[in-house]
Amino acid sequence: MFLLQPGFQFARQGDAFILPPVSTLQEIEAAALRLSEKDRLRLADKILGSLPAPLTPIEPEEILAEAVRRDAELESGEVRPLNEKTFWAGVQHRSA
């Protein structure tokens, strides 16, 4: 049994985890983030697999056209590329 925070515990039985009733997304997130990388990948796969497929699948030609359009914007100077620091700051902001 692993102690996550006072009063919050879960047990592992084989490949399964036994969680007490969880009332908030924050508690679920905290428990998930304490799992091993392998178990987090398994959980992410199960969650993603539970979501519906996109309503309209994107065709490879559409993906290529979008990439070409974005490349042209960069080449023309219409948009500026992000440096790594700015990119990760945006990722963190969106996931907050």
HELIX and SHEET records of a PDB file:
HELIX    1   1 LEU A   25  LEU A   33  1                                   9    
HELIX    2   2 GLU A   37  SER A   50  1                                  14    
HELIX    3   3 PRO A   60  SER A   76  1                                  17    
HELIX    4   4 GLU A   84  SER A   95  1                                  12    
SHEET    1   A 3 PHE A   2  GLN A   5  0                                        
SHEET    2   A 3 PHE A   8  GLN A  13 -1                                        
SHEET    3   A 3 ALA A  16  ILE A  18 -1                                        
END                                                                             
